[in-house]
Amino acid sequence: MSKSKSEMTRETILVEACQLVAIEGVTHLTLEGVAKKAGISKGGLLYHFPSKDALIKAMIDYVMEISNQHIEEKAALEEDSAGKWLRGFVNSSVEQTGLRFLMSSGLLATMLSNPEWVESWRDRYVEWHKYIEKDHHNLILSYIVFLAVDGLWYADLLGLNSPQGELRKKILDTLIELTKKDSL
């Protein structure tokens, strides 16, 4: 199903807003700036997002939706066996697409400043935890993999000197192997 012009415009606004925050920081997020980057008038932007708060909430929701889609796409490529969703989660986190592509520390900080904005994030994690519980026979092992990948992602996002190069590859390979095991 193809997207309508309105849906495509809305998505362009969200992508441009996320990129603006990632490059220039959240303090440079203005409706005028986003409209300019998206190639539309401020009135056109306000049609889709009546306030800056509405835009930020939509950005957060969009980032979570794109991330979830990317995980599902990666999981669909895995063989049907225990740990399939977890492998999709690990493989999704490796690439510079999905959530990694759109999220920035500025957007994360902004999100954390308003409890309402955190709700979509929390809701998605509740959904992901349900996938984890159905995905593998060993719940402890599943959570170890999930939390390790999440920790790497947050370390990257916040610039916390996360493992890189060959060490990172070995860590991720080990996490993938753990999704295929029944116990430690």
N, C-alpha and C positions, 0 to 999 in steps of 0.2 A: 504494500500500500504506500503510495507516494504521499509526501507531505504537502499540505496546502502552502500557499505563499505566506500566509500569516504564521504558520508553524515554522517555516524556514526562516522568516524574519526574526521570530522570537528566539530560535536557536542561535542565529548569528549574533544577536544581542548578548545572549548568555556567554557564548564562546569569547566574544570580544571583551566583555566585562571581566571574565576570569583571566584572560591574557593580560589585560590592563593591570589588574591587581598583582598578577605574578611578576610582571616586569617593573611596574612603577610603585607598587605598594598600595595598600588599601586607602591611604590618605589621598591618593590621586583618583579615587573612584568618584567621579561626578557623573550625573546624568548627561550633561553636555559632552563630556569626554567620551563616554560610552557611545552616545548617539553618533558622534563624529567618527569614531573607529568603526562602527557598524554601518556607516554610510546612510544614515537616516536622520530625519529631523528629531529634535527633542520631543515634539508633539507625537511623532511616530513611536518613539520609545515609551512615552507616557501612556500611549494607547495600550501597550502590552504590560507595562509596569508603572502603576500610578505613583510610586514613590521610590526613593532609594532603598528603604527597608524592604519593600516588595521585591525589588531587583535582587537584593542580597539574599533574601529567603529563596527566591527562584534559582539563584546561582548555586546555592548549597544543595537544593533538591536536584538540580540538573547534574551536578558533579556526582552525587550519590547514584542517580539513575544510570549515568554513563558508566560508572564503575561497575555497577551490578551487571549491566549488559555485557561488559567486557569479560567479567568472570564467567558468565553463562556461555559466552562464545568459546572461551578457552576450555571450559569443562566439556562442552559438546564435542570437542576434538579428542577427548580422552576415551580410552576403552571403558566399556560399562563394567565397572567393578568398584569395590569399596574404595573410598578416597577420591573418587572422580571429581567431585566438587572442590575438594581441598587442592587437588592438583591444578584445577582451573584457577583457583585463588592464588596459588603460588606463581603460576605462569603469568597470570595477569599482572601481578605486582612487579615482575621482572621488566616489563616493557614500559616505555615512556608514552603510554596512551592511557585512555580511561581516566581514572581518578588522578593518577600521577601527572598527567598532562594538564589537567584543569585546576587542580588544587594548588594552593600556595600557602606559605606560612601566614601571609597577610589575611587571606580569606579564612584560614583556620582561627586566627586570633580574633577576627571580627565575629565569626560564628560563636565562639566561646563567650563573647561579651553579651549575648542575648539568649536566655534559656529557650525562647521560642524557636530560635534558629537551629538549636542543637537537636530538636525533636526529630527531624528527618534522618539525621545521622544516627540517633538512638534507634529509631524504628528500623533502619536498614540493618543495624547490628543485631537486633532481635531476630530479624528474618535470616540473617547469615548464621546465627547460632542455631536456628532450627535446621538449616541445611547441614551444619556440622553434625548435629545430633542424629540425623538420618543417613549421613554419608558414610560413616565408618563404624565398625563394631567397637573400636577402642576410643571412647570419648576422651580420655586423658591424652592419648597420643594425638588425637585430632586437635584438641585445644593447644597443645604444645606447638604444633605446626602453625596453626592460625595465629597464635600470639607472637611467635617468632617472626613470621612474615609481617605482621602488623607492626612489630617493633622496628624491623628494618625500614619499613615504609615511613614511619614517623621519624626515625633517625635521619633518613634522606631528606624528608620535608623540612625538618628543622636544622639541617646542616650539622648534625651531631657526629661527624666523622665515622659514618657507618663503613663496614667492610666493603672493599672494592676489588675489582680485578679477579684474580684466580681464587682468592679466599672467598669472596662473595659467591662465585660460581659453585665452589665446593659446598658452601653452606646451603645454597638453594637446591643443589643436587641431592644433598643429604635429606633436606626437608621433603623433596619429592619421593625419595626412597622410603621415608617414614610413612607416607600416605599409603604405601603398598604393604605395610607390615601389620600384623595383628597385635603385636606387643613389642616392647622394647627389648 
